[in-house]
Amino acid sequence: MIVSRDWLAQHLHDSGVVLLFITYPPEDSSYAGAHIPGAQLLDYRDIQTERDGLYTELPAPDTLRNLFERFGVSDDSRVVLYGLPPQAARAYLTLEYLGHARTSILDGNLASWRADGRPVESEIPSARRGRLTPHPHPEIVVGADWITGRLGSRGLSLIDTRTDGEYLGTGGRHGIPSAGHIAGARQLQWEQLFSDPASGVFLPRDQLAALYAARVAPGDTVVTYCWVGQRASLTYFVARLLGYPARLYDGSYQDWSKRNLPVRSGSAP
């Protein structure tokens, strides 16, 4: 699920490797100046859609199949993703939802790659169209009804991937206030998963495991959420990496608050 920069350097020119840089304007302007050789630019907006007033929902499988085939993704491709970690993780979840099992996130970003003394290029690569067979896994995404039916029961551990203000109920997001968190949810901000968030390099596995062990009861299914499902894609990804049964509440707090469902303010889960 995570590949090292050494691994990518060794396999950069393999015909079966598809390297995608996931970003959102205006950050995409940096791609034209320098990117890892062979990397194609995937606009983050292409892997999200608005549905029922929610901003970051998964597009239809056929829409996603057509998108990834344009980048050369086939059933046997090894897809490697890099960029802002929550966006790369959202692309990972999208491919997992589509049923493509051979997907990885690069351990580190362009700055880490360059710090290693590795080459970059400005040439925009082209790709031969791939052939991808969707095998959708809608079960990895849950809704509010799924959660409310299990709140307070054993077997569910909620992880809130938002800032202190959002979790406590003292702040908000994009000018929209947050009243708190879903009862029982424990906070884990995505930056805590990295030795240095600016480098995109993950913590060692044992440290990641300790973060989750402090928040997840043994045997529980982990359900992550944030505001719209982007940041929570990263805590979902690491939960999967550690072997937890995991799901994403894609509507996240935006959906929960639209439904006027109860929340808890303060630091207690």
Secondary structure, DSSP 8 states (H G I E B T S, - for coil): -EE-HHHHHHHTT-TTEEEEEEE-TTTTHHHHH-BSTT-EEEEGGGG-EEETTEEEE---HHHHHHHHHHTT--TT-EEEEEESHHHHHHHHHHHHHHT---EEEESS-HHHHHHTT---B----------------GGGEE-HHHHHTTTTSTTEEEEE-S-HHHHHTS-EETTEE---B-TT-EE--GGGGEEETTTTEE--HHHHHHHHHTTS-TT-EEEEE-SSSSHHHHHHHHHHHTT--EEEESSHHHHHHHTT---B-SS--
